């Protein structure tokens, strides 16, 4: 597909032109060159600026035409008014994509300039990313074509966003959770390339496992639906649709000239396209991350395991809210659990091993549940006790999960932890071992597991027939 | 009031008896003595155990009656079956409150033992906290009468909970946020003392500013409503009602023998009693914390201040969702803002100073908004840029807030931060200066501000007439 070929050149360029490159620290055209270089990109970097001979040690060219050899992408940092006039030049040089960082188009009411850009790009055969964006990242080649900061921690989440603030937030969020990204792409005003185009690319990108999307509007809902419906069968798509409310829609209009539209329309489109809908930025990031970490559940049977009955109650409520089914513990499994749990515990679901349990009881009961093929996923609700401190819990659970993996058993496991701040270290330990873990926030553990279930159900649903089973209600 | 006098003795005891104190590490009766001593409590501690002469260096007494001088509270760690038989002894010694940690009462179906305890306590004139609890904390006197861990970080949040897991979670949450608690109280099965009794105490407790409640059921809804309606006019009450769903209700029945009841009934009761209803544990803690930190807003006019238009959109949606009103920026204020913001920014609300702004622009525009008496509260949506790194933002904002405070201007300010992990340090810096700050989670900043608005509106609403204005809808 043409657009995928164009985007392949943009994401894995052999050479990059930065038009409007600057020697002046603090300028966008300076930061972009600096970030590309400091990020560790290995290809050719060609600053373009008729009034400079060298920028950050790189030879500077007066015009794109003067660059020797082919150029795979042009990053544009010149004032908005002259951006359309560059398109013919780029076309002549066979540059497939212009990444337009410049602001001052439709988002400030300048619809004329927007149309001029669209027309010029189309005539020249150049695809446009933006305008009004911070740029993009693609970690497989250490590419930081942005005026923000370098970020090259590799992972398998690709994020498209209409806001630099959202793009920057995913950097800290993923780093804080010890994961990374494959790509972060600013879409801004979407004069040309949009979510559907990026989905086509990420669908075939071996470095991307999950696509997260921050959406202010969809300019071509039908095409998005068609592409998302296809891609979501292969890779999970999570979306945060903003500008849902009157206040938000007004803000979006002045941000990216977005016509945010009726929220119910998006709700239906996401459902039909198999797109998981997050309600907050934190959920968007967290679900995307968890979808890259957890295996698909082999079935609907969820079991809650806790040492604090009260956490069991909270987790049960959350399971109900998120459409997860608590398995009725079969008598033979209950019998085995009873060997380890005091009589005042609970052997139904939630399984409550009580606060008096040592690490061995955590391990023994977790093992029974993990090894039982009728149990398809596990939610732990740990609370700190003197007899089983946070790290003892974390080590016990991680060891049992490892045992299970060693015999080929892979099912989603999430944990919530209550206690003093030491539970934060225990959570990090578990996360490093593929167990998403939530200190002080039991409901978030369940929400994350539910995201995995939602996608799993969607993937298993018939391809035709439209409506995907994304029916988990929100509280 | 009698119950308040009894609870005063329980929270500020001159002496404590621990019945069932043990020399054996790992036993509840050992941990309780250890935590009381290690927590730094200065009063008399009297272990009671007929088979020991000394526990942790403290002289041991065979029976309560043998303790010299008065006893203000008895912590009970003996097997459930013999708990009722202790009540007469406690009554004879004039011990006002028995804190029953023992499990094995109604929560395991032993209704008979429950009734025996209630009857014996009533006959003896002893109030009962619990049974089936982890104990309680009261930081003003460094009292850790619990089998969990010592925790003495002082703050002004009092938490009542029906779960040790919830009680432990608040420890880590508050410590992580640099705040503390006044009290953490386990209520468990509530054979006698309940939320209403604790509310009466906390209402008059100078060390408590906010009461947070984790509730599985209310055994006397009418009394709770009466007391909460009165107390909530003086101090904010935030509640998390769990066991809302069928799964949760089942779990609650086996946890604290709770009859969780219809959720709609609780919804109405909370509304009428002026109780802020949190939907997640994290919200319960966070709103309580923010209510101890932020001043009441002088009015309804909220302004969003951001450097990233996209964060402005997300924050606007959240304001709408939480019933907050975005002020229309008056022309004279807009004129002043325009002196500092590039023309492609936004001068309406959200105020978007754009990503190209240096710290001085953050300070100047924040100052204009903070000093303007028509602006009643501020939400910052920061995103990391090279020109204004996270700590530069934090220092600029904190300095301006200090300036405002110095001239007597106090309005709620919250911040959300997007960027690399450095924003977490910036958030901590702001939090230490009384500005609740949320990395990667803009919606949570607004939810927290909304909690302050909810209480402020409730406090201003007429005392009679029943229905409080707690009408902010949830997304």
Interface residues (C-beta under 8 A of the other chain):
Chain A: X26 X28 X31 X103 X104 X107 X108 X134 X147 X148 X149 X151 X161 X162 X163 X164 X165 X166 X168 X169 X171 X172 X173 X175 X176 X214 X216 X242 X243 X244 X245 X246 X247 X248 X250 X251 X252 X254 X255 X256 X279 X280 X281 X282 X285 X306 X307 X308 X309 X310 X311 X312 X313 X314 X316 X317 X319 X320 X321 X326 X343 X344 X346 X348 X350 X352 X354 X355 X356 X381 X383 X384 X385 X386 X387 X418 X419 X420 X421 X422 X423 X424 X439 X440 X441 X442 X443 X444 X475
Chain B: X26 X28 X31 X103 X104 X107 X108 X134 X147 X148 X149 X151 X161 X162 X163 X164 X165 X166 X168 X169 X171 X172 X173 X175 X176 X214 X216 X242 X243 X244 X245 X246 X247 X248 X250 X251 X252 X254 X255 X256 X279 X280 X281 X282 X285 X306 X307 X308 X309 X310 X311 X312 X313 X314 X316 X317 X319 X320 X321 X326 X343 X344 X346 X348 X350 X352 X354 X355 X356 X381 X383 X384 X385 X386 X387 X418 X419 X420 X421 X422 X423 X424 X439 X440 X441 X442 X443 X444 X475
